[in-house]
Each structure stands twice: as structure tokens, then as C-alpha cells.
Amino acid sequence: MNPIIKDNREWFQEWANEYDNTLGKVKRHHKLLDLVVKESGIKRNDRILDIGCGTGLLSLKFLNKADCSVTAIDSSAQMLEIFQEKIKKCNLTGKIHCALMSAEDMNFKPQQFDIIAATVALHHVKCKEPVIKNIYYCTKDGGRFVLGEMDIDTTGKPDDPKRLLRILNYLTREYALAMEDGGVQAFERMYDNGKKHILNDGEYCIGMSQWAKLCRDAGFKKTEVSPVKGFEWFKVLVATK
Ligand SMILES: C[S@@+](CC[C@H](N)C(=O)[O-])C[C@H]1O[C@@H](n2cnc3c(N)ncnc32)[C@H](O)[C@@H]1O
């Protein structure tokens, strides 16, 4: 591993305490989460799985929208700790179940969830195909997998100049938004994060058409992609089983 890049889990451990004051302050991020909730078509009593839930921003938006139950998993104990404090504070212990679990190790029952959602989490998974297959397996017939991600392919050699320019074009927009909405702390965090995208270390983004293909190959019948208005480099994919 490149010495300037810390292990991914260690990196999230450090970020956890700052998360809500950094990415959590960026309006673009909330627009992405709101679009995921809207496109999910959530209904009363739905069972939802939030993969890579972080501090729970998406799970809480689902619960705000409908009387549902949420299973929220994350590979970072520190992120979950912060989410669990919020759950207690909002008296939601009966509605949300949190588990320390990686996307790669999910062992849910077949057809357990009406909606499986993940926002800016699954690009951290290097080997995506088995994870998407498992998501298909755990989704009810007629249920949906809703993915909120940046639409950028960062695969390839770190020193490929074309790839570098593509990533920098995306990162500069994100840095500007972080500075505008979250100030210096958010900018510094996103700037630090940018190196991981460039060096292909813990950040493995692919384009939305690649995500859609993985979903169709896993068996999902239909895939639809919607851009986040005003921030079109972020998109929401809905895959229906
Ligand atoms: C950028 S945060 C997104 C959090 C939340 N979904 C949101 O939209 O605010 C990415 C989260 O994914 C988690 N994560 C990274 N790799 C993961 C993996 N392989 N399995 C589960 N969670 C993972 C991190 O710990 C972190 O909480």
C-alpha cells in the first residue's frame, strides 16, 4: 500500500467524528440522499437494508419518509457508534437495527428486503460482482436496489494522464462544494479523500452504466438511472428485481 494512504478502515475511523460536519454539511450530498429515498418508492412497513450506512444520514431520511424498519450495516465501528447515539436520542431503537458488517460479508436471508440502498459506500468495494449478486439474492421479488454514486470510472493506472485529468475534473467540483457548504474542515477532508481516488487506494469508482450492467448480469429485470439535478456527476440507479 502507498505509504501516504492509510488503511481504509483506519481512514473512516478518523473521519467518523468529523463526518456530519464535513460531507454531512454538503448540500449536494443531501440532494443525492433525497433522490435515493424518492426513487426507492418506499412504502409503509417496508424492510430496508442500508449498506455502508455511516452516521445514518440515509437511514434517517428513509424513516422520516415512511413508517419502515431499517437494517443498517457498516464496516466502521466508529461510524456506527455515532449513528447509534442518534438512534437513542431520536427514540428509534425499535425501528433501526445496526450491525458491524462489511458489504463483502453480508449473510442475510433470501428475499429479506423490499429495498436495499447504498450511498457512496459500494465504490469502496474492489470486487463488486459478488456483492451485487448477494444484493439481488436478498432483495424481494419486485423489490429494488437503489444506488447513489458518483458517475466516474477511476479504474486504470494511477499514472495515466487522461485518467488523472478525468478524476481531477470531478474532484475540483467536489472541493469547491465542500468549501462552499462545509468550510475549511470539509475541504481538507475531501482534499485528503481525493488522493485515494487518484492512487486507486480504497476508492474504486466505476461509471453508472457499469453498475447497471453488474445489476442486469446479477438478474435484476430493469435498471433506470437519474442524475442529481444541478450535480449531474452524481446519479441514482434503481434496479428492480
Ligand atoms: C462516504 S461514507 C457514506 C455513508 C452514508 N452512506 C452516507 O451516504 O452518508 C462511506 C461509508 O461506507 C463504509 N464502508 C466502506 N467500505 C465498506 C464495506 N466494504 N462494507 C461496508 N461499509 C463500508 C465506511 O465505513 C463509511 O461509513
The ligand as an SDF file (V2000), in Angstrom:
LIG
                    3D

 27 29  0  0  0  0  0  0  0  0999 V2000
  -18.7020    8.1500    2.3660 C   0  0  0  0  0  0  0  0  0  0  0  0
  -19.3700    7.1760    3.6600 S   0  0  0  0  0  0  0  0  0  0  0  0
  -21.1350    7.1330    3.2150 C   0  0  0  0  0  0  0  0  0  0  0  0
  -22.0310    6.9880    4.4360 C   0  0  0  0  0  0  0  0  0  0  0  0
  -23.5100    7.0960    4.1440 C   0  0  0  0  0  0  0  0  0  0  0  0
  -23.9660    6.0360    3.2660 N   0  0  0  0  0  0  0  0  0  0  0  0
  -23.8540    8.4370    3.5680 C   0  0  0  0  0  0  0  0  0  0  0  0
  -24.2620    8.4960    2.3900 O   0  0  0  0  0  0  0  0  0  0  0  0
  -23.7180    9.4480    4.2510 O   0  0  0  0  0  0  0  0  0  0  0  0
  -18.8740    5.5390    3.2300 C   0  0  0  0  0  0  0  0  0  0  0  0
  -19.2150    4.5400    4.3130 C   0  0  0  0  0  0  0  0  0  0  0  0
  -19.0230    3.2280    3.7770 O   0  0  0  0  0  0  0  0  0  0  0  0
  -18.3910    2.4300    4.7800 C   0  0  0  0  0  0  0  0  0  0  0  0
  -17.7050    1.3420    4.0900 N   0  0  0  0  0  0  0  0  0  0  0  0
  -16.5560    1.3970    3.3690 C   0  0  0  0  0  0  0  0  0  0  0  0
  -16.2660    0.1940    2.8570 N   0  0  0  0  0  0  0  0  0  0  0  0
  -17.2530   -0.6370    3.2740 C   0  0  0  0  0  0  0  0  0  0  0  0
  -17.5050   -2.0220    3.0800 C   0  0  0  0  0  0  0  0  0  0  0  0
  -16.6950   -2.7690    2.3500 N   0  0  0  0  0  0  0  0  0  0  0  0
  -18.5960   -2.5560    3.6700 N   0  0  0  0  0  0  0  0  0  0  0  0
  -19.4290   -1.8020    4.4160 C   0  0  0  0  0  0  0  0  0  0  0  0
  -19.2410   -0.4880    4.6410 N   0  0  0  0  0  0  0  0  0  0  0  0
  -18.1700    0.0860    4.0610 C   0  0  0  0  0  0  0  0  0  0  0  0
  -17.4750    3.3810    5.5190 C   0  0  0  0  0  0  0  0  0  0  0  0
  -17.1210    2.8930    6.7860 O   0  0  0  0  0  0  0  0  0  0  0  0
  -18.3350    4.6420    5.5530 C   0  0  0  0  0  0  0  0  0  0  0  0
  -19.1380    4.7040    6.7030 O   0  0  0  0  0  0  0  0  0  0  0  0
  1  2  1  0
  2  3  1  0
  2 10  1  0
  3  4  1  0
  4  5  1  0
  5  6  1  0
  5  7  1  0
  7  8  2  0
  7  9  1  0
 10 11  1  0
 11 12  1  0
 11 26  1  0
 12 13  1  0
 13 14  1  0
 13 24  1  0
 14 15  1  0
 14 23  1  0
 15 16  2  0
 16 17  1  0
 17 18  1  0
 17 23  2  0
 18 19  1  0
 18 20  2  0
 20 21  1  0
 21 22  2  0
 22 23  1  0
 24 25  1  0
 24 26  1  0
 26 27  1  0
M  CHG  2   2   1   9  -1
M  END
$$$$
